[in-house]
Amino acid sequence: MKKIFLPLLALLCLISPARAAGFYDLPADHWAGTEIQAALDAGVVNGYGDGSFQPTREVTASQFCAMLARSFLKEEYDSAPEGKYREMDACRAVLEGTSVEKIWRDLGRRWDRYVYEPLSRYDMAQIVYNLSLQKEVFQETIHLSTEEIADWNEIPDGYLSAVFTCWGHGILKGRSDGRFAGEDTLNRAQACVIWSRLDEALNGPREIPADPDEDVEVKEMPAFGLQGDETVKEMMKRVNAGTPRCEKGRLPNGKSRTEENIRELLDLAREGCPDGTVWSKTTRYDYQPGRFSTVRGCLSFGLAVSDFVFGEETALTQYREIPTLSVGDVVHIRGGDVERSLIITGLDREGDLYTACELVEDGKVKWDSWGPISGLVDAMGFTTVYKRG
C-alpha cells in the first residue's frame, strides 16, 4: 500500500499571505524560521493583521482544512458549495474517523463553531493517514515496533494505523518520554516543520538557499576558561578584549546566527570548561555582564558563556516569563535549596526535549544534561531566561 503525508501544516490562519521578515514575534534566529519561511513562500501559512505570526498559537480544524483544501484537494475545493465552511466540505472525505467528522454528524451534518477548536494530534494523524491512502505517495517500508511507542496500548483503536504510519515516516513524532500523546495539540511553528517534511515527501527536496557563510572570513576566537589564578572578571576582561566585534545578525567569529554556528562556539566554551569543571559560589567566580549587576556562581557561568558566544555588546534581555527558547539561551532556576543554570544546546520541540550544559550551584559543569521543555515552564515562578539580541 502506498502512503503519502500531505502538508499537515497547511493548517494555519486564513489571512492574506505575509512574509517572515517583519513579524515582530518571529526573531530572525527562530528555531523553525527556515520552515516557516518555506511555508510562507508556498502560500500555505499567513501572518495576522497586527504584524504578528503567533508561532505558539494552536491550529484549529478550520485552519487545517482550509490549507489542505487549497494545497492538495483543489478539485474538491472547486466543487464544494461556496460559504465559510467551503474548505471543511472539501476535506470531508479525509476527515473520516476523526472527532471533527463525528461532530459534523452529531450536529446534523453542520460544522458550526466547533471547527474553530484546536485539532488533537490524533485527529491530525488520522487526516494525514486518510490523505496518504488517497494520494498514494509513500512506498517505503516502516521500520518501527509498537513497543517503541510508550502509550501504544492507550491509543484508541480507530487511530492506531494513523499513529503508526505518521510516527514510522517521521511526520508526527512522539514526545521525549516515548509517548505519542495524541490528545495534545501542535502550534503554528511546529506545524510549519511538519509541513516542510510533507512538502519534501510530496514534491522532492526544495532548492537549498545560498550559504550565508560561504564567503565569510572566519575570525579567530580567544580561549575561554580560567587560566592560572584568574578570576572570572579577569578571564572575561581578557576574553572580551580578544573577541571580535560582531556585525548585525552574526556571531563574533563572523558566521551567521544559526543554531549550528551557535553550537560551534558552545563547543569552544566546552573545550575551556569541560565536564567536571568546578565553578563555585565564591568571589573568584563573580561576573558582571553589561547593564546587569554582579552575579555569582552558576548564573555567572551561564552569562559568561553567553557573552563569549554572542559578544558582550549584543543586547541581553531578561525574561521572567519563559519565551520561545533558542539554542544559546541561559535558563536560571531557583527552587527550594537548589539553584542551577542551563545553557540550551539543543531543542526538539515536537518531542518536548531540551539538551543543555547544566551547572548546579557550587557544583561541576555537566554538558550533556537534558529534560522536558514543559518541565521548564512548570518551574515558572522560579525561572528567569536570558536571551541575546
C-alpha positions as CSV (number, residue, x, y, z in Angstrom):
1,M,0.0,0.0,0.0
2,K,1.4,3.4,-1.0
3,K,1.4,6.1,1.6
4,I,1.5,9.9,1.5
5,F,1.5,12.6,4.1
6,L,0.0,15.8,3.0
7,P,1.2,19.1,4.4
8,L,-0.2,18.8,7.8
9,L,1.0,22.2,8.4
10,A,-1.0,23.8,5.8
11,L,-3.4,24.5,8.6
12,L,-2.9,27.9,9.6
13,C,-4.5,31.2,9.5
14,L,-6.9,32.5,6.9
15,I,-5.5,35.9,6.3
16,S,-3.7,37.3,3.3
17,P,-0.2,36.0,2.8
18,A,2.7,37.7,4.5
19,R,6.5,37.2,4.7
20,A,8.6,36.1,7.6
21,A,10.6,39.4,7.6
22,G,8.8,41.9,9.7
23,F,6.9,39.7,12.1
24,Y,7.5,41.3,15.5
25,D,7.1,38.0,17.3
26,L,9.3,35.9,15.0
27,P,13.1,36.6,15.5
28,A,15.5,36.0,12.7
29,D,17.0,33.1,14.5
30,H,13.7,31.4,15.4
31,W,14.2,27.6,15.7
32,A,11.6,27.0,12.9
33,G,12.5,30.1,10.8
34,T,13.5,28.1,7.7
35,E,10.4,26.0,7.7
36,I,8.1,28.9,8.4
37,Q,9.6,30.9,5.6
38,A,9.2,28.0,3.2
39,A,5.6,27.7,4.2
40,L,5.0,31.4,3.8
41,D,6.7,31.4,0.3
42,A,4.4,28.5,-0.7
43,G,1.4,30.4,0.5
44,V,0.2,27.8,2.9
45,V,0.6,29.9,6.1
46,N,-0.1,33.6,6.7
47,G,0.5,36.2,9.3
48,Y,-2.0,38.3,11.2
49,G,-3.1,41.9,10.5
50,D,-1.3,43.2,13.6
51,G,2.1,42.2,12.1
52,S,2.4,39.0,14.2
53,F,2.9,35.4,13.2
54,Q,1.9,33.9,16.5
55,P,4.1,30.8,16.3
56,T,2.9,29.3,19.5
57,R,-0.8,29.6,18.7
58,E,-2.7,26.3,18.4
59,V,-4.0,25.2,15.0
60,T,-7.8,24.6,14.5
61,A,-9.7,22.2,12.4
62,S,-11.0,25.0,10.2
63,Q,-7.5,26.4,9.6
64,F,-6.0,23.0,8.9
65,C,-8.7,22.1,6.4
66,A,-8.5,25.4,4.7
67,M,-4.8,24.9,3.9
68,L,-5.3,21.2,2.9
69,A,-8.1,22.2,0.5
70,R,-6.1,24.9,-1.1
71,S,-2.9,22.8,-1.4
72,F,-3.9,19.2,-2.0
73,L,-7.7,19.0,-2.6
74,K,-8.1,21.7,-5.2
75,E,-10.7,19.8,-7.2
76,E,-12.7,19.1,-4.1
77,Y,-12.5,22.7,-3.1
78,D,-13.6,24.0,-6.5
79,S,-16.6,21.7,-6.5
80,A,-17.6,22.4,-2.8
81,P,-20.5,24.8,-2.2
82,E,-19.4,28.4,-1.5
83,G,-19.6,29.7,2.0
84,K,-17.5,30.0,5.2
85,Y,-17.3,26.2,5.5
86,R,-16.2,25.5,1.9
87,E,-12.8,24.2,3.0
88,M,-14.4,21.9,5.6
89,D,-16.7,20.4,2.9
90,A,-13.8,20.0,0.6
91,C,-11.9,18.0,3.2
92,R,-14.9,15.9,4.3
93,A,-13.5,12.6,2.8
94,V,-10.2,12.9,4.6
95,L,-11.9,13.7,7.9
96,E,-13.3,10.2,8.2
97,G,-12.7,8.6,11.6
98,T,-11.9,11.9,13.3
99,S,-13.7,13.6,16.1
100,V,-14.3,16.5,13.7
101,E,-16.4,14.3,11.4
102,K,-18.3,12.9,14.5
103,I,-19.2,16.5,15.5
104,W,-20.4,17.1,11.9
105,R,-22.7,14.1,12.0
106,D,-23.9,14.8,15.5
107,L,-24.9,18.3,14.5
108,G,-26.9,17.1,11.6
109,R,-24.1,17.4,9.1
110,R,-23.3,21.0,10.1
111,W,-19.9,22.3,11.0
112,D,-20.8,25.1,13.4
113,R,-18.4,26.7,15.9
114,Y,-16.7,23.5,16.9
115,V,-14.4,23.6,13.9
116,Y,-12.6,26.5,15.5
117,E,-11.3,24.3,18.3
118,P,-7.7,23.1,18.2
119,L,-7.1,19.8,16.5
120,S,-5.7,16.9,18.5
121,R,-2.6,15.1,17.4
122,Y,-4.8,12.0,17.0
123,D,-7.1,13.8,14.5
124,M,-4.1,15.4,12.7
125,A,-2.5,11.9,12.3
126,Q,-5.8,10.5,11.0
127,I,-6.3,13.2,8.4
128,V,-2.7,12.8,7.2
129,Y,-3.3,9.0,7.1
130,N,-6.5,9.3,5.1
131,L,-4.7,11.6,2.6
132,S,-1.9,9.1,2.4
133,L,-4.3,6.5,1.2
134,Q,-5.8,8.9,-1.3
135,K,-2.6,10.4,-2.8
136,E,-0.5,7.2,-2.9
137,V,2.9,8.7,-2.5
138,F,5.0,7.0,0.2
139,Q,6.0,3.4,-0.5
140,E,8.9,2.9,1.9
141,T,8.6,0.1,4.5
142,I,8.1,1.4,8.0
143,H,10.8,0.2,10.4
144,L,9.0,0.7,13.7
145,S,7.9,-1.6,16.5
146,T,4.8,-0.8,18.5
147,E,6.9,-1.4,21.6
148,E,8.8,1.9,20.7
149,I,5.5,3.8,21.3
150,A,5.2,4.0,25.1
151,D,1.4,4.7,25.1
152,W,0.5,2.4,22.3
153,N,-1.9,0.4,24.4
154,E,-3.7,3.7,25.3
155,I,-4.3,4.8,21.7
156,P,-7.9,4.3,20.6
157,D,-8.3,1.5,18.1
158,G,-9.5,3.9,15.3
159,Y,-6.3,5.9,15.4
160,L,-3.7,3.0,15.6
161,S,-2.9,2.8,11.9
162,A,-2.7,6.6,11.6
163,V,-0.3,6.9,14.5
164,F,1.9,4.0,13.4
165,T,2.1,5.4,9.9
166,C,2.8,9.0,10.8
167,W,5.3,8.1,13.5
168,G,7.0,5.5,11.3
169,H,7.6,8.0,8.5
170,G,8.8,10.7,10.9
171,I,6.0,13.1,10.1
172,L,4.4,13.3,13.5
173,K,6.9,12.2,16.1
174,G,6.4,11.2,19.7
175,R,7.3,13.1,22.8
176,S,10.6,12.9,24.8
177,D,9.0,10.3,27.1
178,G,8.2,8.0,24.2
179,R,4.5,8.7,24.1
180,F,2.5,9.8,21.1
181,A,0.4,12.0,23.4
182,G,-2.5,12.1,20.9
183,E,-4.7,14.3,23.0
184,D,-2.1,17.2,22.8
185,T,-2.1,19.8,20.0
186,L,0.5,21.4,17.8
187,N,1.3,25.1,17.4
188,R,1.9,27.0,14.2
189,A,5.7,26.8,14.3
190,Q,5.6,23.0,14.9
191,A,3.1,22.7,12.1
192,C,5.4,24.5,9.7
193,V,8.1,22.0,10.4
194,I,5.7,19.1,9.8
195,W,4.5,20.8,6.6
196,S,8.1,21.1,5.4
197,R,8.7,17.4,5.8
198,L,5.5,16.6,4.0
199,D,6.2,19.0,1.2
200,E,9.5,17.4,0.5
201,A,7.9,14.0,0.6
202,L,5.4,15.1,-2.0
203,N,7.4,17.4,-4.2
204,G,11.1,16.4,-3.5
205,P,13.8,18.4,-1.8
206,R,13.4,22.1,-2.3
207,E,16.2,24.3,-3.6
208,I,18.8,24.8,-0.9
209,P,19.3,28.6,-0.2
210,A,22.8,30.0,-0.6
211,D,25.0,29.6,2.4
212,P,25.3,33.0,4.1
213,D,28.7,31.9,5.4
214,E,30.2,30.8,2.1
215,D,32.3,33.9,1.6
216,V,32.8,34.9,5.2
217,E,36.2,35.2,6.7
218,V,36.0,33.3,10.0
219,K,37.6,35.3,12.8
220,E,39.7,33.7,15.5
221,M,38.2,33.5,19.0
222,P,40.1,33.8,22.2
223,A,40.5,30.9,24.6
224,F,37.5,30.6,27.0
225,G,38.2,29.3,30.5
226,L,40.1,30.2,33.7
227,Q,43.8,30.3,33.2
228,G,46.0,30.0,36.3
229,D,44.8,32.1,39.2
230,E,42.5,34.3,37.0
231,T,39.1,35.3,38.5
232,V,36.1,35.2,36.2
233,K,36.2,39.0,35.9
234,E,39.8,38.8,34.8
235,M,39.1,36.0,32.4
236,M,36.2,37.8,30.8
237,K,38.2,41.0,30.5
238,R,40.8,39.0,28.6
239,V,38.2,37.1,26.5
240,N,36.1,40.2,25.7
241,A,39.2,42.2,24.7
242,G,40.1,39.4,22.3
243,T,36.7,38.8,20.9
244,P,36.0,40.4,17.5
245,R,33.1,42.8,17.4
246,C,30.1,41.1,15.7
247,E,28.1,42.6,12.9
248,K,24.3,42.6,13.0
249,G,22.9,39.1,12.6
250,R,26.3,37.5,13.1
251,L,28.4,35.9,15.8
252,P,31.8,37.2,17.0
253,N,33.6,34.7,14.7
254,G,31.8,36.3,11.7
255,K,29.4,33.5,11.0
256,S,25.6,33.9,10.8
257,R,23.5,33.3,13.9
258,T,22.3,29.8,13.1
259,E,21.8,27.1,15.7
260,E,24.7,25.1,14.1
261,N,27.1,28.1,14.4
262,I,26.0,28.9,17.9
263,R,26.7,25.3,18.9
264,E,30.1,25.5,17.3
265,L,31.0,28.4,19.7
266,L,29.4,26.5,22.6
267,D,31.8,23.6,21.7
268,L,34.7,26.0,22.1
269,A,33.4,27.0,25.5
270,R,33.2,23.4,26.4
271,E,36.8,22.9,25.5
272,G,37.7,25.6,28.0
273,C,35.3,24.4,30.7
274,P,34.8,20.7,30.1
275,D,32.6,18.3,32.1
276,G,33.7,18.3,35.8
277,T,34.9,21.9,35.8
278,V,34.4,23.4,39.3
279,W,32.6,26.7,39.3
280,S,31.8,27.6,42.9
281,K,30.0,30.4,44.7
282,T,33.0,32.4,45.7
283,T,34.2,35.9,44.9
284,R,36.6,34.5,42.3
285,Y,33.6,33.4,40.2
286,D,31.6,36.6,40.3
287,Y,30.8,38.3,37.0
288,Q,29.0,41.5,35.9
289,P,27.6,41.3,32.3
290,G,26.8,44.6,30.6
291,R,23.9,46.6,32.2
292,F,23.4,44.0,34.9
293,S,24.5,43.9,38.5
294,T,27.2,41.4,39.6
295,V,26.1,37.7,39.5
296,R,27.6,34.8,41.3
297,G,28.0,31.1,41.0
298,C,26.1,29.1,38.3
299,L,24.5,32.2,36.8
300,S,27.9,33.9,36.4
301,F,29.0,30.8,34.4
302,G,25.9,31.0,32.1
303,L,26.2,34.7,31.4
304,A,30.0,34.4,30.8
305,V,29.4,31.7,28.2
306,S,26.7,33.8,26.7
307,D,29.0,36.8,26.4
308,F,31.6,34.6,24.7
309,V,29.2,33.1,22.2
310,F,27.3,36.2,21.2
311,G,29.6,39.0,22.1
312,E,29.3,41.2,25.2
313,E,28.0,44.1,23.1
314,T,24.9,42.1,21.9
315,A,21.8,43.1,23.9
316,L,21.0,40.7,26.7
317,T,17.3,40.6,27.8
318,Q,15.9,39.1,30.9
319,Y,12.5,37.3,30.9
320,R,10.5,36.4,33.9
321,E,8.0,34.6,31.8
322,I,9.6,31.9,29.6
323,P,9.7,33.0,25.9
324,T,10.2,30.7,23.0
325,L,13.5,29.1,23.8
326,S,16.5,29.2,21.4
327,V,19.9,27.5,21.4
328,G,22.3,29.6,23.5
329,D,19.6,30.9,25.9
330,V,20.5,30.8,29.6
331,V,17.8,29.5,31.9
332,H,18.3,30.3,35.6
333,I,16.2,28.2,38.0
334,R,15.7,28.7,41.7
335,G,13.7,26.3,43.8
336,G,14.0,25.5,47.5
337,D,17.6,25.0,48.3
338,V,18.6,24.2,44.7
339,E,19.8,26.8,42.2
340,R,21.0,25.9,38.7
341,S,21.7,27.4,35.3
342,L,21.1,25.7,31.9
343,I,22.7,26.9,28.7
344,I,20.5,25.5,26.0
345,T,22.4,23.4,23.4
346,G,19.6,21.8,21.5
347,L,15.8,21.7,21.3
348,D,13.3,19.2,20.0
349,R,10.0,21.0,20.4
350,E,7.9,18.3,18.9
351,G,9.4,15.8,21.3
352,D,9.3,18.3,24.2
353,L,13.0,17.8,24.8
354,Y,15.9,20.1,25.5
355,T,19.6,19.4,25.9
356,A,21.8,21.8,27.8
357,C,25.0,22.5,29.7
358,E,24.0,22.4,33.3
359,L,25.6,23.8,36.4
360,V,24.1,23.4,39.9
361,E,25.2,25.9,42.5
362,D,28.6,25.1,43.9
363,G,28.7,22.0,41.6
364,K,30.5,20.9,38.5
365,V,29.8,21.7,34.8
366,K,27.8,19.0,33.0
367,W,27.5,19.4,29.3
368,D,25.1,16.5,28.5
369,S,22.1,17.4,30.6
370,W,18.6,17.0,29.2
371,G,14.9,17.1,30.1
372,P,11.4,18.1,29.0
373,I,10.8,21.7,27.8
374,S,7.4,21.6,29.6
375,G,9.3,21.0,32.8
376,L,11.0,24.4,32.5
377,V,7.6,26.0,32.0
378,D,6.3,24.2,35.1
379,A,9.1,25.8,37.1
380,M,7.7,29.3,36.2
381,G,7.8,31.4,39.3
382,F,11.4,30.3,40.0
383,T,12.8,30.7,36.4
384,T,14.5,33.5,34.5
385,V,15.6,33.3,30.9
386,Y,18.4,35.4,29.5
387,K,18.3,35.8,25.7
388,R,20.6,37.6,23.3
389,G,19.8,40.0,20.5
